[in-house]
Amino acid sequence: MARVLRLLRALPELMVLIKGVVSAGRSVFFTLCLLVVVLFIFAVAFKQLSKDTDFGEKYFQSIFGSMFSLLVYGTVPDMSEIILAASAEHFLFCAMLLAYIFVAFFTVLNLLIGVIVQV
């Protein structure tokens, strides 16, 4: 932990980015809440529309399964194989992996885009 603190002191730009992530935390949280609402609405729609079809049996068996399919295949299709393997092993593996994806890809990369645009 002391090494991380020394690194933060040596790189003040990194500290500015970390403060930006912390200050944007509330906005990121509500953005993720909005994503869950959108996933739920479309999961219900796809569940109803694909009832009694092979497509529905494969991807939209339940509301939660529909939300998971939309999230995995619609949001991060390149990582679907590892996410499905993690969910088959244990629910917590999948939750940790999805949390990593949201933090690493969506939050940090969008922060980078915001910094580039602001400069």
Helices and strands as residue ranges (DSSP letters): H 2-10, H 12-23, H 25-49, H 54-59, H 63-69, I 70-75, G 77-79, H 80-89, H 91-101, I 102-108, H 109-118
